Amino acid sequence: MRRRNFIMAFVGGAAACEAWPWVANAQRPPVLGVLMAGLETAPDNQKRLAAFRQGLAELGWNEGGNIRIEYRWSSGQEELIRKYAGELVALQPDAILANSTPVVGELKRINATTPVVFALAIDPVGSGEVQSLAHPGGVITGFTYIEPELIGKWLELLKILSPDLTGAALLFNPATTPTYDKWLREIKAKLTPGEIAITPMHAASATALEIGITALAQTGRQGLIIGPDPFNQVTIKEAARLALQSRVPTISVYRPFVVAGGLAAYGPDTADVFHRAAGYVDRILKGAKPADLPVQQPTKFEFVINMRTAKALNLTVPQLLLAQADEVIEW
């Protein structure tokens, strides 16, 4: 009986080690690297990480207990992305959570072995991070942020909010999110007569941001779109101030833009994306390969509008659009 119990215990232990590779590897809890694109103090980033930690906890992972997490914050700066990506890879963690396209790109460049789960990356196929959405290949997989079709949705909402618009600009830093230039060329090639023209607004500094928005306002009947980009994320409050000051109807992907006085925001529920990313980290820590985990797209979206700003811009918001809003800010 004792021998049988011993054999059963041994078999059970072997199975556990197979399901939890880190148990048999150096007898330590797994290490997870996290590289975020924006500011640590940003409320949205804290909300995202809270959702990620909750997702891990629901799957049995307790930070500081059976998992160790190493955080790095790049604050939207290219040099910090490179620095901290190198630091995390050098730690040889069991997996890395990568936030934003430039972070994923840098990890792709310097890392060939550590599994990477990205959260909120743009066009990972076009950028070469994965082979396809269904079959990522390599050591990288995760959850995307936006698709080109969302630019059309932003234009549609801007036109409803400000029917007199004849054009719009898309704000981004080409050094960190070059995909936008490609998307805009594709959109321009498909434009039909009467459709709103959209142009790029390149900015990588506060000065360039102010010059760009001021110049846009002077052209008249122009709107502005602020899509996901590390630079946009860290300057979103300043962008809201400048857009209102210059009386430029603006829509962003970021809810904090509206809270800071911007007109509207529409985009994926990013906390939900981070919560789902915890599931992929869990599966990888239990032995799954990133190459076998398909890249997933957002499934939940939010629309927020600031009525005080709409009134300041003398815009009439249709009741039907208000009824579709997830949140209406009136202070």
Order of alpha helices (4+ residues) and beta strands (2+ residues): alpha-alpha-beta-alpha-beta-alpha-beta-alpha-beta-beta-alpha-beta-alpha-beta-alpha-beta-alpha-alpha-beta-alpha-beta-alpha-beta-alpha-alpha-beta
